[in-house]
Amino acid sequence: MRIMVTGGAGFIGSHIADAYLAAGHEVLVLDALWEHGGGRRQNVAQRALFVHMDIRDEAITRIFQEFKPEIVSHHAAQASVAISSRDPVYDAQVNVTGLLNVLENSVRYGVKKIIYASSGATFGTPERFPMNERTPQRPESPYGITKMAGEQYLRFYQNERGLDFTSLRYGNVYGPRQDPNGEAGVIAIFIGKFLAKEDVRIDSDGEQTRDYVYVRDVADVNIASLDRGSGGMYCIGTNMRTSVNEIYRQLAEVAGFEAPIVHAPKRPGDARDAQFDYALAKKELGWEPRTQLRDGIRETYEYFKDALPVSR
Ligand SMILES: NC(=O)c1ccc[n+]([C@@H]2O[C@H](COP(=O)([O-])OP(=O)(O)OC[C@H]3O[C@@H](n4cnc5c(N)ncnc54)[C@H](O)[C@@H]3O)[C@@H](O)[C@H]2O)c1
């Protein structure tokens, strides 16, 4: 199939593009290489077509016209909670108006299906764990709000314009190519600090938890969604809660030493816990996470050991 991956030069999108190529599909990556995102030209495989373009650009029409994608995997986004809080207007321009530009062109040029990168951030702070598809969505950041609005637009475009979709609400994705200098992505950030032999900052008491899902497992669910999960919205996680302290402990084991820790106050707006029940994705998409956290951390550490400049 011909598949357009928006945001395909970024952390998650590039793994998805690689997985589609490996499965024999034709891939076009469309990415603006936004300065505050994780997009890098070198993340894009040689075999993929690459278009350096903003999803808000009207010229995107030409790309749809020429490439004629059958599937659009929509991973381009303003993906930072912090930036969305500082600049909600920009967040909405990319995550809502940009999405609408993609959806309009998808309808116009006969795309069969959109696979949409949604987020656990659409839930906010739930009353009960684990979260599943029946958990009420009460997003607490502009980013969570625009990701949730995106899902509502998908429903509209399916009902009114016949454009099929699958929405994947990811937990905390980690793995090779994640930006170690970003403000989120604790595993990549900690690995960067370990390798540079710098202090590791742990906010609050470090007992706050997240559901860490390995990026290749996320790529797998994007393969499964090519022909399953019509009109579905799925929680994509491991159904496990792991604390920041536990991440530090596992990383120290893999690295063979303990980096110095500095403690910092709780960051405003940071949720205490997250855990995603993936039972519906298992049932309807035939997907479940395969990578144990320890193995994923080890693979990510090995990747960064080769990829990052060694200091000191
Ligand atoms: N990383 C996570 O844990 C996580 C969790 C839930 C959802 N998501 C979603 O998954 C997707 C990928 O996230 P990621 O972590 O790989 O981030 P990333 O920053 O590495 O990837 C996003 C990509 O989108 C591109 N982009 C940004 N603005 C654009 C624009 N206006 N036009 C075209 N391209 C643009 C960036 O250059 C980047 O390559 C995003 O939609 C994000 O919201 C990520």
The ligand as a Tripos MOL2 file, in Angstrom:
@<TRIPOS>MOLECULE
LIG
   44    48     1     0     0
SMALL
NO_CHARGES

@<TRIPOS>ATOM
      1 N1          6.1640   10.2330   22.8730 N.am      1 LIG1
      2 C1          5.0890    9.8390   23.5320 C.2       1 LIG1
      3 O1          5.1970    9.2410   24.6080 O.2       1 LIG1
      4 C2          3.7080   10.1010   22.9730 C.ar      1 LIG1
      5 C3          2.5990    9.7560   23.7530 C.ar      1 LIG1
      6 C4          1.3180    9.9710   23.2410 C.ar      1 LIG1
      7 C5          1.1470   10.5000   21.9720 C.ar      1 LIG1
      8 N2          2.2480   10.8620   21.2380 N.ar      1 LIG1
      9 C6          2.0080   11.4230   19.8960 C.3       1 LIG1
     10 O2          2.7540   10.6820   18.9450 O.3       1 LIG1
     11 C7          3.1750   11.5380   17.8770 C.3       1 LIG1
     12 C8          4.6760   11.4500   17.7020 C.3       1 LIG1
     13 O3          5.3120   11.9150   18.8910 O.3       1 LIG1
     14 P1          6.8720   11.8020   19.1420 P.3       1 LIG1
     15 O4          7.0970   11.5440   20.5740 O.co2     1 LIG1
     16 O5          7.4700   10.9130   18.1370 O.co2     1 LIG1
     17 O6          7.3190   13.3170   18.9040 O.3       1 LIG1
     18 P2          8.3500   13.9240   17.8410 P.3       1 LIG1
     19 O7          8.4680   15.3880   18.1450 O.co2     1 LIG1
     20 O8          9.6040   13.1310   17.8060 O.co2     1 LIG1
     21 O9          7.5640   13.7240   16.4690 O.3       1 LIG1
     22 C9          6.6350   14.6460   15.9730 C.3       1 LIG1
     23 C10         7.0400   15.0050   14.5550 C.3       1 LIG1
     24 O10         6.0960   15.9330   14.0350 O.3       1 LIG1
     25 C11         6.8110   16.9070   13.3000 C.3       1 LIG1
     26 N3          6.0120   18.1410   13.2600 N.ar      1 LIG1
     27 C12         5.7220   18.9830   14.2890 C.ar      1 LIG1
     28 N4          4.9760   19.9990   13.8470 N.ar      1 LIG1
     29 C13         4.7580   19.7910   12.5220 C.ar      1 LIG1
     30 C14         4.0440   20.5040   11.5310 C.ar      1 LIG1
     31 N5          3.3970   21.6410   11.8110 N.pl3     1 LIG1
     32 N6          4.0280   19.9980   10.2730 N.ar      1 LIG1
     33 C15         4.7000   18.8450    9.9630 C.ar      1 LIG1
     34 N7          5.4080   18.1470   10.8690 N.ar      1 LIG1
     35 C16         5.4270   18.6220   12.1390 C.ar      1 LIG1
     36 C17         8.1010   17.1020   14.0380 C.3       1 LIG1
     37 O11         9.1230   17.6710   13.2100 O.3       1 LIG1
     38 C18         8.4090   15.6740   14.4750 C.3       1 LIG1
     39 O12         9.2220   15.0020   13.5310 O.3       1 LIG1
     40 C19         2.6570   12.9210   18.2140 C.3       1 LIG1
     41 O13         1.4280   13.1080   17.5600 O.3       1 LIG1
     42 C20         2.4570   12.8570   19.7130 C.3       1 LIG1
     43 O14         1.4960   13.7780   20.1510 O.3       1 LIG1
     44 C21         3.5070   10.6890   21.7130 C.ar      1 LIG1
@<TRIPOS>BOND
     1     1     2 1
     2     2     3 2
     3     2     4 1
     4     4     5 ar
     5     4    44 ar
     6     5     6 ar
     7     6     7 ar
     8     7     8 ar
     9     8     9 1
    10     8    44 ar
    11     9    10 1
    12     9    42 1
    13    10    11 1
    14    11    12 1
    15    11    40 1
    16    12    13 1
    17    13    14 1
    18    14    15 2
    19    14    16 1
    20    14    17 1
    21    17    18 1
    22    18    19 2
    23    18    20 1
    24    18    21 1
    25    21    22 1
    26    22    23 1
    27    23    24 1
    28    23    38 1
    29    24    25 1
    30    25    26 1
    31    25    36 1
    32    26    27 ar
    33    26    35 ar
    34    27    28 ar
    35    28    29 ar
    36    29    30 ar
    37    29    35 ar
    38    30    31 1
    39    30    32 ar
    40    32    33 ar
    41    33    34 ar
    42    34    35 ar
    43    36    37 1
    44    36    38 1
    45    38    39 1
    46    40    41 1
    47    40    42 1
    48    42    43 1
@<TRIPOS>SUBSTRUCTURE
     1 LIG1         1 GROUP 0 **** ****
